[in-house]
Amino acid sequence: MNKINRVALIGGTHGNEFTGAFLIKKFEKFPQLMQKYSFETLTLLGNPQAFAAGRRYIEKDLNRCFLSEDLQNTNLSSYEDIRAKNISKILGEDNKTKADVIIDLHSTTANMGLSIILGNQHPFLLQLSAYLSAINPLVKVCHTIPEEGSNFLRSLSELGFVIEVGAVAQGVLDAELFQNTEKLIYEILDYLERYNRGDILERNNTLTMYKFLCSIDYPRNEQGEIQAMIHPKIQSRDYEPLHPGEPIFLTFDGQAIAYEGTSTVYPIFINEAAYYEKGVAMCLTEKEIINL
C-alpha cells in the first residue's frame, strides 16, 4: 500500500453530536496539534447548519446521502444532498485533495464506549483496529453493513471508518468522552505516521470483532406506535451477550418479551435515540475472533 498523504477528520456529520464537532473546532483553533505529522490532516465540520441549530440534520440524514448514484443525481437538492456532493468533491477520488483515510467522528446515546466502526475488512484497517484494541482497553471494533453501495460518508475512502463514542446525550458534551476520543485520534494518527516511516509496529495477531447480523425494531401496533421499551436487564449492556429466551423488551403493562433467536448474540446501539425514527431498537452482532 502507498504512503498516506492526506487524512480527513470529520465531526458534526450529525449536528447534535457535539463530541466530534467540538474536537474539529479545537483542531482548527490549535492547528499545531496536527502539524507534527508527515501527512496533511484536513479537518471538516460535516453539517454546519445542523450544528448551529443543534439538530441531527436540517432536511435529511447527511450520513445517508453518499450513495454513488445519489451524488450524481442533480435532482436531489436538499441541503444535506448538496452538502454531501460538496464533501464528496473535497474528499473524493477525482480531486487533488483526495483523502487516503477518512475518520468520521460520531457520538451515541447508547453505551458504546469507544467503538471503531468498519464498513469493510481491508487488511490495513483490521491491523489498525487490532493495534488500537491492544493498546487501549476501551476500544471495541464492529463491522457493520458492507461498504459496497453504501450511503455513509466513510465510504468515500476505502480506508474510511467511524469512531463512535457514548453514552452521551444529544447536544451535550461529556468531558471524559471528549478526552478519550481525542486520545484515540492521536493514537490513530501516530500509527499512520509510523506506517509512513516504515517503522515496525507492535502486532496483535488476533482481533475481536463484532459483526452486524441484523437490526430489531420495537414492538409496534398497526398504527406504528411503539408498544414496548428496552428491557432494564439489557439497557446499557452494549457488547454483552444476549442468550435465547432472555428478556429484550418490556411492555407498558410490565410484560417481558424474550429474544427468540437460536444463538447468542451481542447487541449494540441499544436504545439509540436517533434510531427511533429509523425503526431500530438495537443492532445484533456476532462475536468473531479474526486471526491476522
C-alpha positions in Angstrom: 0.0 0.0 0.0 1.2 3.5 -0.8 2.1 6.1 1.8 -0.7 8.1 3.4 -0.6 11.6 2.1 -3.9 13.1 3.4 -6.2 12.2 6.4 -9.6 13.7 6.7 -11.1 14.2 10.2 -14.8 15.0 10.1 -17.0 15.8 13.0 -20.6 17.1 13.2 -21.9 14.9 10.4 -24.9 14.9 12.7 -25.2 18.4 14.1 -26.3 17.4 17.6 -23.3 15.0 18.2 -21.1 17.5 19.9 -18.0 15.4 20.7 -16.7 15.3 17.2 -17.9 18.7 16.2 -16.1 20.4 19.1 -13.0 18.3 18.5 -12.9 19.6 15.0 -13.2 23.2 16.3 -10.4 22.5 18.7 -8.1 21.2 16.0 -8.9 24.2 13.8 -8.2 26.6 16.7 -4.9 24.8 17.6 -3.6 23.6 14.2 -0.2 22.8 15.7 -1.8 19.7 17.1 -2.0 18.3 13.6 1.3 19.7 12.2 3.7 17.1 13.7 2.7 14.5 11.1 4.2 13.9 7.7 0.8 13.7 6.1 -1.7 16.5 5.7 -4.7 16.4 8.1 -7.8 18.0 6.8 -10.5 18.9 9.4 -14.1 19.4 8.3 -17.3 20.2 10.1 -19.7 17.9 8.3 -23.1 19.6 8.8 -22.5 23.2 9.9 -26.2 24.3 9.6 -27.4 21.4 11.7 -24.7 22.0 14.2 -25.6 25.7 14.5 -29.3 24.6 15.0 -28.3 21.8 17.5 -30.2 19.3 15.4 -29.2 15.9 13.8 -30.0 17.3 10.4 -31.9 20.0 8.6 -33.8 18.1 6.0 -32.5 14.6 5.9 -29.7 12.5 7.5 -26.4 13.6 5.9 -24.8 10.3 6.7 -27.3 8.6 4.4 -26.6 10.8 1.4 -23.4 9.4 0.0 -24.7 6.6 -2.3 -22.8 7.0 -5.5 -25.8 7.4 -7.8 -27.3 10.0 -5.4 -24.1 12.0 -5.5 -24.5 12.1 -9.3 -28.2 12.9 -9.2 -28.8 16.6 -9.8 -32.4 16.3 -8.9 -31.6 15.7 -5.3 -31.4 19.2 -3.9 -32.0 19.1 -0.2 -29.5 20.9 2.0 -27.9 17.6 3.0 -27.8 16.3 -0.6 -25.9 19.4 -1.7 -23.6 19.2 1.3 -22.9 15.6 0.6 -21.9 16.5 -3.0 -19.6 19.2 -1.8 -17.9 16.9 0.8 -17.5 14.3 -2.0 -15.8 16.8 -4.2 -13.4 17.7 -1.4 -12.5 14.2 -0.4 -13.3 12.1 -3.4 -11.2 10.1 -5.9 -11.1 12.8 -8.6 -9.9 15.7 -6.5 -6.4 16.8 -5.7 -7.4 16.9 -2.1 -8.5 13.2 -2.1 -8.3 11.7 1.4 -6.5 8.5 1.8 -8.0 7.9 5.2 -11.4 9.3 6.4 -12.2 9.3 10.2 -15.8 10.2 10.8 -16.5 11.2 14.4 -19.8 10.3 15.9 -21.4 10.0 19.3 -24.3 7.9 20.5 -26.8 7.8 23.4 -26.1 4.0 23.6 -23.4 2.7 25.9 -20.9 2.0 23.1 -17.8 3.2 24.9 -15.1 3.8 22.3 -16.1 1.9 19.1 -14.3 1.6 15.8 -17.0 1.0 13.1 -15.7 -0.6 9.9 -17.6 -0.9 6.7 -15.1 -3.3 5.1 -12.3 -5.6 6.2 -9.4 -4.0 4.4 -6.2 -5.7 5.9 -4.8 -2.3 6.9 -8.0 -1.4 8.8 -8.0 -4.7 10.5 -4.4 -4.4 11.6 -5.0 -0.8 12.8 -8.1 -1.9 14.7 -6.2 -4.8 16.3 -3.4 -2.4 17.3 -5.8 0.1 18.9 -7.8 -2.5 20.8 -4.5 -4.0 22.1 -3.1 -0.7 23.4 -6.5 0.8 24.5 -8.8 -1.5 26.5 -11.7 0.9 26.0 -11.7 0.2 22.2 -14.3 -2.2 20.7 -14.4 -3.0 16.9 -17.5 -3.5 14.9 -18.1 -4.5 11.3 -21.5 -3.2 10.2 -23.3 -3.0 6.9 -20.9 -3.8 4.0 -19.5 -0.7 2.3 -20.3 -1.7 -1.3 -23.2 0.5 -2.4 -23.0 2.3 1.0 -24.6 5.7 1.6 -22.3 6.5 4.6 -19.7 9.3 4.4 -16.9 6.9 5.4 -17.5 5.0 2.1 -15.8 7.9 0.2 -12.5 6.2 1.0 -11.6 2.5 1.1 -9.8 3.4 4.4 -12.8 5.2 5.8 -14.2 4.3 9.3 -16.2 5.8 12.1 -15.3 6.5 15.7 -18.5 6.1 17.7 -18.5 7.2 21.4 -21.1 7.0 24.1 -23.2 7.1 26.1 -23.7 10.8 25.8 -27.0 12.7 25.3 -27.6 14.6 22.0 -26.5 18.2 22.2 -24.3 17.5 25.2 -20.6 17.4 25.8 -19.0 14.8 28.2 -15.5 15.8 29.2 -14.3 12.3 29.8 -15.6 11.0 26.4 -14.2 14.1 24.7 -10.7 13.4 26.1 -10.9 9.7 25.4 -11.9 10.4 21.8 -9.1 12.9 21.4 -6.6 10.4 22.8 -7.8 7.7 20.4 -7.4 10.1 17.4 -3.8 10.8 18.3 -3.2 7.0 18.7 -4.6 6.5 15.2 -2.6 9.4 13.7 0.6 8.2 15.4 0.0 4.7 13.9 -0.4 6.2 10.4 2.8 8.3 10.9 4.8 5.2 11.9 3.4 3.3 8.9 4.6 6.1 6.6 8.1 5.9 8.2 8.2 2.1 7.8 8.6 1.5 11.5 7.9 -1.9 12.8 4.6 -1.7 14.6 3.5 -3.7 17.6 1.5 -6.5 16.1 -1.6 -8.1 17.6 -2.2 -11.4 15.9 -5.9 -11.6 16.7 -8.8 -9.1 16.6 -12.1 -9.5 18.4 -14.7 -8.1 16.0 -18.5 -7.7 16.4 -20.1 -8.4 13.0 -23.5 -7.0 12.2 -26.3 -9.5 11.8 -29.5 -7.5 11.7 -31.4 -4.7 13.4 -34.5 -5.1 15.5 -37.4 -2.7 15.8 -39.5 -2.1 18.8 -42.8 -3.9 19.0 -45.5 -1.7 17.4 -49.2 -1.8 16.8 -51.0 -1.5 13.5 -50.7 2.3 13.7 -46.9 2.1 14.1 -46.9 3.1 17.7 -44.3 1.6 20.0 -45.8 -1.0 22.4 -42.7 -1.8 24.5 -39.4 -0.4 25.8 -35.9 -1.8 26.1 -36.0 -4.3 29.0 -34.0 -3.0 32.0 -31.9 -6.2 32.0 -30.2 -5.2 28.7 -30.4 -1.4 28.9 -26.8 0.0 28.6 -25.4 -3.5 28.1 -24.0 -3.0 24.6 -21.5 -5.7 23.6 -22.7 -8.1 26.4 -24.1 -11.5 25.4 -27.8 -11.9 24.9 -28.9 -15.6 25.1 -32.1 -17.1 23.6 -35.0 -16.7 25.9 -33.6 -13.7 27.8 -35.8 -10.6 28.1 -35.3 -7.9 25.4 -38.4 -5.7 25.6 -40.8 -4.7 28.4 -44.4 -3.8 27.5 -46.0 -0.8 29.2 -48.1 -3.1 31.4 -45.0 -4.9 32.6 -44.8 -8.0 30.4 -41.4 -9.2 29.3 -40.8 -10.1 25.7 -38.0 -12.6 25.2 -35.3 -12.8 22.5 -36.4 -15.6 20.2 -33.2 -16.2 18.3 -31.4 -19.6 18.4 -27.9 -18.4 19.1 -26.1 -16.0 21.5 -25.7 -12.5 20.1 -24.2 -9.2 21.2 -26.5 -6.2 20.9 -25.1 -2.8 20.1 -26.7 0.7 19.7 -29.2 -0.4 22.3 -31.9 2.3 22.6 -30.1 4.8 20.5 -32.3 8.0 20.5 -31.6 8.8 16.8 -32.7 5.4 15.7 -36.3 5.6 16.9 -37.2 7.3 13.6 -35.4 4.6 11.7 -37.3 1.8 13.3 -34.2 0.4 15.1 -34.3 -0.6 18.8 -30.8 -2.2 18.6 -28.5 -4.0 16.3 -27.5 -7.6 16.8 -23.9 -8.7 16.2 -22.0 -12.0 16.4 -18.6 -12.1 18.1 -15.8 -13.3 15.9 -12.0 -13.8 16.6 -10.0 -12.9 13.5 -6.5 -14.3 13.1 -4.4 -11.7 11.3 
